[in-house]
Amino acid sequence: MIKDFSFIVPQEIVFGVGSLKKLPDLLKKSGSKNALLVSDRGLEKLGVVAKVSDVITASGIDCGVFLDVEANPSCETVEAATKIYKDRGATSVIALGGGSPMDVAKAVGVIATYGGKITEYEGAAKVPGKTVPLVAIPTTAGTGSETTAFAVITDRSRNYKLTVFSYEVMPNYALLDPDMITSLPPHIAASTGIDALVHAIESYISVGATPFSDSMGEKAMDLIGKNIRLFVANRANVEAASAMLLGSTFAGIAFSWARLGNAHAMAHPLGGYFNVPHGVANAILLPTILEYNALADNGRYEVIYNYIKPKGKRLVGDFTPDVLLDEIKELCSSLGIPKNLTEVGVTADKIPAMAADAMLSGNVLANPRQSTVKDLEALYHKAM
């Protein structure tokens, strides 16, 4: 029996090699002639920021920049970016980068429109209405943030990554240009690519999954599974880059409506306490979480396996959950992902605090196997 569900896709999504040139048209469509470009220093050094700002200014649109977005961006960063937005009299925001610039850009839209501090909007449905026009341009195939209703910001006073969950923060436009991701370093391509895969997998096995989210999640796994190895091996492979970028976007749509699970719930505290990059945290946790959730598998593990196994690889004997676990471990190892949490500097003394924080995530409720705080502590220990 199919349960009741609903969905909307409220964005305009533009895909194509060289589609960056369409950015001024999107800004004009939003009615903005003064934009703030939110990005980071790494993309500035690579020349990506200048490439985008030149396209904007050449069209006659005023463009300011905020480039001090860090990994796991903080409340203070949101406040600094919002100040520049207001001081410039900007009327739109462009998010350029991975999840961090997009999270900051979404938060700026909220504060610039409704005031206060971003901590006041923590949780679900706290944003009262539409925010400023936002265009998201991903430079990783990765987070899927260009299509999601989430902004994740680190509250340093609590070592806690708070989540603002509201469909009002979804970007108005997502501009997907494969040219923007072909210069990624291999380790970033690997960690963000696995992050996108985890989005697809967790949304697919979530208790909140629906036929709509399944369709997005399965296509995401198909595109990512066939191309992540090729893309990490050669980021200049435009066909693989295109597939990864679309797969990431479809996975973002899937989890916006189905939520995720324990891997994401537990990954956020790893960023808050140890500054572990989000994609790396998810990749390390995934095998442990899939093993834990195997008890609740209703046949979907085999579907996942068939999407992500290398081309031509055939199953010998009957399928069991261990077959998927071994394939995930082999994939992560081949992409250079650290094997455990100890390798990325995590220490066991913070596990009780991290487990308590993870339990606050709505993703735990969407996990296919019910979990207590003690379960999460045990999972952290196992992933060590």
N, C-alpha and C positions, 0 to 999 in steps of 0.2 A: 504494500500500500504506500503510495506517495503522499508524504505529509504536505500540509499547506506551506506555501512560501511566496515571497514576492521579491522583485528586484527591479532596479532601474540602472541605466548606464548614462549618467547625467553629463558626460563629457564629450567633447569633440576630440577624437584621437587621429592624429595625422602621422602616417608612416611613409617613409620612402628615402632612398639614398639621395642626399643633397636637399632634403626637405627643410633644412635650417633656413633656407632663403624665404620660406613662408612665414617665418616668425613675425615680421612687421605686419603682415596681413592679419594675424591673430590678435596682435596688440590693438590694431585699429578697429577690429571687430568688437573688441571689448570696450572701446571708447577711450582708451588711454593714450596719452601723448607724453607721459612722464613715468618711466619704469625704473624699479630698483632691481638690479641683477644680484642675486644671492648665490655665492659660490665659495670656493676655498682657494688657498694659496697654491696647492698642488696643481690645480687646473690653470691657475694663472701662469705658473712656470712653464707649463706645457703649451701655452699660447692659446688654449681653448677659450678662456675668458675674453681675450682680445678678439678672437674670431667671431664670437657671438655679439659682443658689444659693437663691433664694426658694422655688422649686418643691421643692427638696430639704428645706430646713429646715421648710417647712410640713407635711411628711409626718412630722416627728419624727426625721429622720435628721440626725446631726451632720455639719457640712460645713466644712472648712477650705479655704483657697485658697493657691495659689502662682501668682503672676501675672508673674513676672520672666522669662518665656520670650522670647527674642529670635529674630529671623530667623537661620537657620543656627545653632541652639542648640548650646552648648558642653558639654564634659565637666563644667566647673565648675557650669553650670546644673543638670545632672543631679544632681550631688552636693548642691547647695543644696536642691533639691526633695525629694530622698530624706531629707535631715535633717529637714525639716518633716514629712514623712510619718511618720517614726519617732517624732519628738518628740510628735506628736499621737496616736500609737497608732492611726493610720488602718488600715482593713482593706480599702479599695478605692480605686481611682483613677478619676476622670472626666477625660477629655481633651476640652477644648472649644476648637475653633479649626480652623486648617489643619494642615498637616503638622508644623509646629514643635512645638506643644503635644502632638500625638500622639506624635511621636518621643520627647519628654521623658518623657511618661507611660509609654510602653512601657519605656524605660530605667529609670525609677524602679521599675517592677514587677520588673525583673530584679534590681537591686541590693538592693531591700528584701527580696527573697526569698533571694538567694544570696550577697549581700555582695560585697566587692571593688570594683573600678572598672569602668566600662563598657568601657574599652579591653581588658579581659581577655576580653570576649565578642565582639570584632571577628571578622567572618568568618561562616562558615556553621555552623549546628548546634552552637553553643557553649553555648547555654542548656540546662541539664540537664533541665528539666521545667517544669511549669506555674508561672506567676507569680500575683501577686495579681489579683483580679477587676478588669477594666478595661471601662469604658463609654466609647465614643468618639462624640462629637457634632460632626460637621463643620459649620463655618460658612463654608466655601468649597466650590465645586464644581470640583474641584481635585485634590487630592493622592491621593484614594482611600485614604489611610492608615488609615481606619477598618476596612479589610478586608485589609490587607497584613501580611506577615510580616517587615517591615523596620523598623528604627529607624536613622535617619541622624543622627549627632552629630559636631560639629566638634571635632577635637583641635587646639587653637590652637598647641600646641608644635610641630606639624608642618604647620600650615596645611592640614590634611587632613580631609576628611569621611569618617569611618569608618562602615561599615555593619554592623549586627548583623542577621543573617538567620537567623531561626528561627521556625517555625510556632507555637512556644510563646508568642511575643510578640503574636500576633494578639489584638485586643480580643475579650472574651467577647460583648459586645453592641455593635452599631452602631445608633444612633438617628438616623434621617434625617428631619428636619423642615424642609421647604422654607422655613418662616417664618424659619429661622435664617440664611438666606443672602440674603434680599431687601433687606438694608440695605448690601450690599457696595458700596464705591466702584467706579466703572467700570473703573479700571485694574487693580484686584485681580480683579474678575470676568473681565477679559480674560486676564490672565496665568495665573490658576489654571485657567480654562477651557481654554486652549491646553495647559496641562500635562496635564490629563485626556485631551485629544485625543492628545497625544504618547504617553501611556501605552497608549491603545488601538491606535494605529498601530504602535508599536514591538513590542508583544506580538504583534500580528497578523502581522508579517513576521519575527519572531524564529525562529531555528532550533529553539527549544524549543516552538513553537506546537503545540497539539493541538486536536482537535475541540471539547473543552471550553473552552479559552481562546479559540478562535476565536468560539464562540457568545457569550461575554461581550464580547469585543473588538468584534465586529460590531454588537451591540446598542448598545454604548457609542458607537461612531462614528455610528450612526443617530440616537441621541438628541442627542448633542452637535452633530453636523453640522447638524441641523435647528433647533437652538435657541440656539447660542452667540451668534449675531448679535442675536437677539431679546432674550436675557438681558442682554447688555452694554448694549444700547440702553435697556432698562427692567428693572432688577432687581426691581421690584415685580410683574412679570409672573409670577404664581404658577405658571402652566402651564409656562412656560419654565424657571423655577427648579426645579420638580419634575423635569423632564426632565434638566436639567444635573446635579442631585444624584444621580439614579439612574445617569446615564451615567458620572459620576465613580466611583461605587461599583462598577459593572460593570467598568470599566477597571482598577480596583484589583484586583479578583478575577482578571482576565485576566493581569495581569503578575505576580501572586503565584505563578502556576503556569507562565508561559511566559518570565519575565524580560523584559528590555528590549533596549537596544542602545547604539550609540555615542553617541547624543544624550544619554542619561542618564549614561553613563560620563563624558562630557566636561563635562556641566553641573555635576557635584559639585565639581570643582576650581575652577570659576568662582565658586562660593559660598565655597569655602575661602580663595582668594587675594584675591578682589575683592568679596566679599559681594554678588554679583549674585543677586537673588531667583531661586529655583529655576525657577519657571514662565517667567520672562523668559529665563533662560539656555536652557531647552529650546526655547522658541519661536524664538529667534534661530538656534539650531543646526539646527533641523529641516530647513529647505530644503537646507542644505549636506549634511547626512547622507543625506537622501533622494536627492539627486543622486549621491552616492558609491555608495549601495546599489542604484541603478537597474540596474547590471550583473547583479545577482542577482535581479531581479524575475521572478517566475513567473506574473504575471497579477494579483497582489494590488494593485498600484498602481491599476489601473482600478476595482477594487472600492472601494478607499478613496475615490477621486475621486467615485464615484457617491454615496457617503454624505455627503460634506462640501460638494459644490457647492450653490450657492443653488437654491432651489426654482424650477423652470421653466427653468433653464439647460441648454442642450443642447450636446452636443459636435459641433463642426464638423470633419468629416474623421475620420481614424483616430486612435485613442488612442495616445499615446506617454508615457513618463515625464515629459516636459517639461510636459505638460498638468496633471499633478498638482502639479508644482513651482510652476507659475504660479498655480494655485489657492491653494496654501498661502501663497505670498507675498502674494497679494491679500487673503486672509483676515487674516493677521497685520497687514498695513498698515491695513486697515479698522478693526481693533481697537486701533490705536495702539501696537503692539509696536515697539520700536526695531529698526532695520534691520540693525544689525551690532554686533559686540562692542565696537568702538571707541566707539560712542555710550554704552555703559554703563561706560566707564572702564577697560576691559581694555587692558593693554600687552603688546607682543609679547615683552618680555624674560622673561616668566614662562611662555611657551609650552612650552619643553622640560620644565620641572618639572611643569606641569599635565598634559602628555601622559604623562609617567611615572606620575603618580598615577592618571590615567584607565585606564591599562593594568592597574592592580591590581583594577579592577572586574570582577566576573563578567559584567557586561552586555556587555563587549567580545566574550566568547566566544559570546554569544547573537546577536550582530549577523549579519545574513545574508551580509555580505561580510567575509571575514577581514581583519584589520587589524594592522599593526605600529605601534610607537611613532612611527615616521617618518610613517606614514599619518595618525595623529592630530595630529601637529604640523602637517602640511600642511592638515588640515581646520580646525584652529584659525586658521591664517593666512588661509584662505579666508573664514572667518566674520568675520574682522576688517573 
